[in-house]
Amino acid sequence: MILINGPAAVDYDIDLGVLPITDFYYQSMYTEGRSASGVAPLPGAPPGPPVANNGLINGTNVNANGGGHFANLTLVAGKKYRLRLVNTAVDNHFQVSLDQHTFTVIQSDFVPIVPYETNWLFIGIGQRYDIVFTACQQPASYWFRAEVQAGCGANAMSGKIKAIFNYAGATTANPTSLPVKNFTNSCLDESAKKLVPYVAKDVPESEFRKSYATESARETLSVSLTGTPGTGNAFFWNINNNSLVIDWEQPTLKYIADKNTTYHTDKKLGIIELPDADVVYDFSHLYFITKLTPPSGYSG
Amino acid sequence: MVMVWTLEVAGSLIPEQHLMLDHRSCADIIPDESVPDLNSFLSLWLASYLLSLLAQSCLDFYHKMLLLSLLPYCWFLGLSTALAVPSNQIDSEISIRNVAKTKIRGEECINSPTCRNCWDGDFSIGTDSEEEWPNTGKTVKYVFEVTEKLMAPDGTPRDMIVVNGQYPGPTIVANWGDIVQVDVTNHLKNNGQVFTSTELFRSTPVLRMEQMVLQSVLFHLERLEDTLGKLHSMEHPGITLITLPSTVTGFSA
């Protein structure tokens, strides 16, 4: 986890730091991966993304048998807090909320944004949002909820992935609080209209006029998702109709170190070659505009 | 196996004379909280009432003079309190945003709980972090030991791959402008791979490979700009060195 101190658009008293939220699997990634791809299905598991066994907030949660414990953060009444949320899940998208409190969103993926308020915040996989809230309620314990969104993740403990935010001096018993309001299930990012960068940078118009497709097919990256559920060959993300498969004992850079030039022809390495050597390529203006239609039958 | 992994939170090649765009005081930027201005309302109301009394002709000279002497005081009180908090009529977010981009010289703009939009006097939330950043000259160093460990985050035991024996992994804390250096040692017995060099690195240079043998990679990440503003994802680039499992959120998130 990474915490970088810097200016923020909204004042706060205390930085609570990074709060990671993730799905959690009891089998190894290797086992789950082979099951998901249909190579070695786990008993009863259809090919495709596995159902997570649980979710963790700050690395902990209660399991289906009542084991474990909830993450617990202490608040002082009247103080304003900054919280850095990150979804480190493999396959679950979350909406998060703190009962009876409102979030002011100030940063998205490390980019300061024009602050906006929300009760529920959607966090996609790998996304980060920094929020500020005030401990302005009756001193008590309140649930912090991470709700798995149906259609973009499945979790056996869906609805039970929670943490406790406890006002100092209040009872430490499990909260009885209710959500500030109900969330609407969604697999969509926060609205782009809300995510306005604090320092806005316009994409130069000239960049849009450039048609990479006609200049060189090599510069066009088509992104797609292949596979049909139940066929044993499901769910590979492709770039240029190719899915990256790396032999861990033969990482790409090792080819160069070994002066092994077969990487030129090995599609599985997913290498995109740039046409000219000794040229500085400016990737700072690299824009992806993707339109994706999932194969029919895909869910989860 | 040891990997030295260096990223710069803001870039080393800082120009000597960066633009002094955001030199202003906190008071210039932070509008006051909106407070119901009861004082000014009451004073102005009282003044109006006194005026209406004056308009009545039945008062004798003495009382008229008394009322007249009170009037300026009421007007003064009412107007001064009304004018003292003009910012409560402004949309605070918009005004912060505009003022933060305004060049105001004078007092230092230093980060504090009531001046979070300030940083160190020269930089602020209004700084274009792709163009300029603080040069702290400080390197923040971390040592990561990657091991296998049986843990039970939710009470259910399972083998995990962890950094420094803890889950979640350690948090890298740095100030905007610092250089971060992480020395990683892979102690895994059953897994050779440890990292996805993900997201921290903007545009460039990304890697200068200095040593590269199986399971032992030494490289530097250089001149990484604007980390405050952006950490670009480079997940699963062609250069897949090592993969940290999702249990180590510092790298894969």
Interface residues (C-beta under 8 A of the other chain):
Chain A: M1 I2 L3 I4 N5 G6 P7 A8 A9 V10 D11 Y12 D13 G17 V18 P20 T22 F24 Y26 S28 M29 N53 N54 L56 N58 G59 T60 N61 V62 N63 N65 G66 G67 G68 H69 K80 V86 N87 T88 A89 V90 D109 F110 V111 P112 V114 P115 G126 R128 Y198 V199 K201 L244 I246 W248 E249 P251 T252 L253 K254 I256 A257 L269 G270 I271 I272 D282 F283 S284
Chain B: V9 I30 E93 I96 R97 A100 N111 P113 T114 C115 R116 N117 C118 W119 F123 S124 I125 G126 T127 D128 S129 E130 A152 P153 D154 G155 T156 R158 D159 Y167 P168 G169 P170 T171 I172 V173 A174 N175 W176 G192 Q193 L200 R202 S203 T204 L207 M209 M212 V213 L214 V217 T227 L228 G229 K230 L231 S233 E235 H236 G238 I239 T240 L241 I242 T243 P245 S246 T249 G250 S252 A253
